[in-house]
């Protein structure tokens, strides 16, 4: 007599799933679009990026943080003045900063691939890099 799998609490392998992730660093920005087109044509179905990073982002992040802190003080002073109090010393500062650029590849690429057409290189424009800094500042206030 054969017992169904559901009654034995045993698992049966019905297939496998494999995943591989490759990270590539480019210094020649003119080839990025062609590489994206080639990996898609070769069968990659999950292509992420590019993630633009500055090779040295310290100067840009420092400038963004300086502007964020100044902006926080300006807003804090405006709020304090509205409430008839004075902004005092900084008690706590929390920060986060990042450099990001997110391209969007529309359905045009997927539709072309589904029809068996060659994949056109997506437009890549690294000039749209944005460095942001967010600060949360807690000030002492006094009357």
C-alpha positions in Angstrom: 0.0 0.0 0.0 1.3 3.4 -0.9 0.7 6.3 1.6 0.1 9.7 0.0 2.8 12.3 0.7 0.4 14.6 2.6 -0.1 12.0 5.3 3.6 11.3 5.9 4.7 14.9 6.4 7.6 14.3 4.0 8.6 16.7 1.3 9.2 15.8 -2.3 11.5 17.9 -4.4 9.7 18.8 -7.6 12.3 21.2 -9.1 15.1 23.6 -8.4 15.5 27.3 -8.7 19.0 28.8 -9.2 19.9 32.4 -9.0 23.1 34.2 -9.7 24.0 37.8 -9.1 26.8 39.6 -10.9 28.0 43.1 -9.9 30.0 45.0 -12.5 32.0 48.3 -12.1 32.3 50.4 -15.2 34.8 53.2 -15.7 33.9 53.7 -19.4 30.3 55.0 -19.2 29.7 54.8 -23.0 29.4 50.9 -22.9 26.8 50.6 -20.1 23.7 50.7 -22.3 25.2 48.1 -24.7 26.0 45.8 -21.8 22.5 46.0 -20.4 21.1 45.2 -23.8 23.5 42.2 -24.2 22.7 40.7 -20.8 18.9 41.0 -21.5 19.3 39.4 -24.9 21.4 36.6 -23.3 18.4 35.7 -21.1 18.8 37.7 -17.9 15.3 38.3 -16.6 16.2 40.5 -13.6 18.5 43.3 -14.4 18.9 46.0 -11.7 20.7 49.2 -11.9 22.8 50.9 -12.7 23.5 52.2 -9.3 25.6 55.4 -9.7 28.1 56.1 -7.0 30.8 58.7 -6.9 34.2 57.2 -6.5 34.8 59.8 -3.8 31.6 61.2 -2.5 32.9 62.8 0.8 32.9 66.3 -0.6 29.4 66.1 -2.0 28.0 64.5 1.1 29.7 67.0 3.4 28.2 69.9 1.3 24.7 68.3 1.4 24.9 67.7 5.2 26.1 71.3 5.7 23.1 72.6 3.7 20.7 70.3 5.5 21.8 71.4 9.0 21.5 75.1 7.9 18.0 74.4 6.5 17.0 72.6 9.8 18.2 75.7 11.8 16.3 78.1 9.5 13.1 76.1 9.9 13.6 75.6 13.6 14.1 79.4 14.1 10.9 80.1 12.1 8.9 77.6 14.2 10.4 78.9 17.5 9.6 82.5 16.5 6.1 81.6 15.7 5.7 80.1 19.2 7.4 83.0 21.0 10.5 81.0 22.0 14.1 81.1 21.1 16.1 78.3 19.6 18.9 77.2 21.8 21.7 74.7 21.6 21.6 71.5 19.6 20.7 68.5 21.7 20.7 65.7 19.1 21.5 65.4 15.4 20.7 62.3 13.3 21.7 62.1 9.7 21.5 59.9 6.6 22.9 60.6 3.2 23.0 58.9 -0.2 23.9 59.3 -3.8 21.2 57.8 -6.1 20.1 57.6 -9.7 17.4 55.2 -10.7 16.8 54.6 -14.4 13.4 53.3 -15.6 13.2 50.9 -18.5 9.7 50.8 -19.7 7.6 48.0 -21.4 9.3 48.9 -24.7 12.3 46.7 -23.8 10.1 43.8 -22.6 7.8 44.0 -25.6 10.7 44.0 -28.1 12.3 41.0 -26.4 9.0 39.1 -26.4 8.7 39.6 -30.2 12.2 38.2 -30.7 13.6 41.6 -31.7 17.1 42.7 -30.7 17.1 44.7 -27.5 18.0 48.3 -28.0 20.5 49.8 -25.5 18.6 51.8 -22.9 19.5 55.4 -22.5 22.1 55.9 -19.8 22.7 59.4 -18.5 25.0 59.6 -15.4 24.7 63.3 -15.2 21.5 62.9 -13.1 23.4 61.9 -10.0 21.8 63.4 -6.8 23.5 63.4 -3.4 21.0 63.9 -0.6 21.3 64.4 3.1 18.6 64.3 5.7 19.1 65.6 9.2 16.8 65.5 12.2 17.9 68.1 14.7 16.6 68.5 18.2 17.2 71.9 19.8 16.8 73.3 23.3 14.2 76.1 23.4 13.8 78.8 25.9 11.3 81.7 26.6 
